[in-house]
Amino acid sequence: MRKKAGTLMILLGAIVIALAVFQFFEYRIQTKQALTEARTLIEPSPNGHIPAMVQVASPDPRRDALAGRQKFKPEESDVLGVLEIPKIKAELPMIEGTDEEMLDRGVGHYSASALPLDGEQILLSGHRDTVFRNFAKLELGDRFIVKLPYGTFEYEISSTEIVDKDDTSVIRSMGKEVLVVTTCYPFRYVGPAPQRYVVYADPVSSEG
């Protein structure tokens, strides 16, 4: 009886490990596909043309970026662009929405929050064990670079906080443009994490 129970436990363990491996590789494939799409979205085509929504119509880059922002209306699950985190050498696809299927493909943008040039809170979320697995290395002064079809925007980390996983006060009007990036915490916690790690970053510069 004990031998059968031991065999069953080993079998269950093997199934759990196999499932975890499968999910990891599925995540890698989905993220790679989304990143390829994101790069295509933000980079000029081989013939030198840039996306129609951000074609330069004047010598004023900011005015062109603002015009591009007005035309940029992503739908849920759309690929938005790329989030770069130089400190941890990360280049990640950004997806519209923060449901599980979006977070399985990359960094989710909370749809009710703003985007660069809107002058309000921009809220991004990601899993601590996938896109943000090296988040613990980030410090004050490190930067995020957000690349969208209508411009490139840089933000510098100004503060961080740890809140309860059910604390929704993080989602709020801030009266100015602030990039807020959240992930589960503690970083090495096994199972559903009880807290959220929140990073606040202020605009450094923008380029249309």
N, C-alpha and C positions, 0 to 999 in steps of 0.2 A: 504493500500500500504506500509506504513511504517512498519507495523507488518510483512508483507511478506519479506521486505528487511532485517529486523532484524533477522528473522528466517534463511534467506539465509546466512547472515554473520556468525551466530552461527554455521550453518552447515559447511560452508567453514572452519571456525576455527577448528572445530572438525576433519575435514578431514586432515588438515595440521598437527595437533597434532598427529593423528593416523599414518600418514605417517612418521613423525619424530620418533615416538616410534618404528615402524616397521623397519626403517633404522638402528636405534640404536641396536636393538636386532639382526638384520642380520649381522651388523658389529661385534658384540660380538661373534656370532657363527663362522664367517669366521676367525676372529683373533684367537679364541681358537683352531680351527682346524689347522691353520697354525703353532701355537705355539707347538702343539702336534707333528706335523711333524718335526719342527725345533729341538725339544728336542731329537727326535729319531735319527736325522741326526748327532748330535754332541756328544751324549752320548754313552758309550760302551753298547753293547747288554748284556742281562742277563748272557750269558755264558762268559762274560769278553772280547769278541772280539771288536775291534774298526773298523770303516769303512776301507775297503781295501785301499782307497786312502791315508790314513794316518797311515797305519800300521808301527810301529817302525822297521826300518831296521838297525839302528846303535845306538851307545850310545850318539850321538850328536843330541839333540832335535831340534836345529835350522835347521840343515841340513835336518832332517826328515820333518820339517814344510815347508821348501822351496820346497822339493820334492812333498809334498802334495799339495802345492799351484799350482805347475805346472800342476798337474792332475785335479785341481778343475776348471771346465769350466761350470758355470751355464748358463742356457738358460733363456730367458725372462719369467717371472712369476714363476720361480722356487723358492722354499724356500731355503734360504742360511744358516741361523743359527739364533742365538739369540743376541739381543742387551739388555744388562742389564744397568739400571741407578740406582745405589744404593741409591742416595740421595732421589729419589722419589719412591723407591721400585717398579721399573718397570722392567718387563721381557717381551720383545716384539719380535715377529717373524720378521725376515728380509726377504724381498722379492726382487728378481731381477727385476728391472724396476721401473719407477716412474709414470706410467700411473694411472688413477683413479682406475682401477680395482685392481692394486697392492696395492695402498695406502689404499684401503678399507679392505685389509687383514692384514696390518701391516706397518712396516717401509720400505720405498722403497730405494733400492740402485740404484743410477744413473749409468746405464750400461756402459757409456763411461768413468767413473772414475775408479780409481784403487781399489784394495783390500789390506788388510794387507799383508805386506812383499814386496809389489810392489815398495815402496819408492816414492809414489806420493799421490795426493789428493784422499781421499775416501769420496764420497759425499752421504749422507743419507738425506731423507726427510720424513716428516710425518705430518698428520693433527693435528692442535692445539687443536681440540675439541675431539680427540679420543686418539691415542697413546701418544701424547705429551700434554695432557690437564693440566699437572702440571709443564710444562716447565718453567714457571715464577719463580719457586722456586730454579732453578739451579744458582750457583754462580761460580766465578773463583776458580779453585782448585778442583771442583767436578769432578767425573769420569764417563766415559763410559766403559763398558766391552763388547767387540765384541767376540762372540763365534762362530767359524766356524769348519767344519769337520777337518781342518788341524791345528788348534791351537786356543788359547785364547789370546786376545790382549787387553791391557788396555790403555786408553787415559785420559789425564787430561786437563780440560778446561783452556785455556790460554788467550782467548779473545772472545769478542762478538761484533756484529755490527747489525745495522738495515738498510736495503736497500729497494729500491722501488721494487715492485713485478715484474717489467719488467727488472730489473737489472740482466744481465747474467754474469757480471764480476766475480761473486762468483765462477763460473765454470771456473777453469783455472789450468794450470800447476804451481805447487808450488815448485818444485825442491827437495822436501823431503816428507816424509810421514806425512800427517796431516788428521785427521778425521774432516770433516765439516758436521754439522748437521743443517738442515734448517726447519723452519715451518712458518706458516702465522702469521702476526702481524698487529695490536695489538691482544693480546691473547683473549680478551673478545669482540672483534669487532663482530657486528651482520652483517652477509652477507659476500660476498667475501672481504677478507682483502686487503688493499692497499699496504702493506709492507711485508717484510720477515725478520724474526729474524734468524741470522746466528751465530752459535757457532763453534769456532775453538778449537780443542783439540790435544795435542801432545802426542806421544807414551810414555808410562811409562815403560812397560815391555811386553814381549811376552813369551808364553810357547807353545812349540810344542806338 
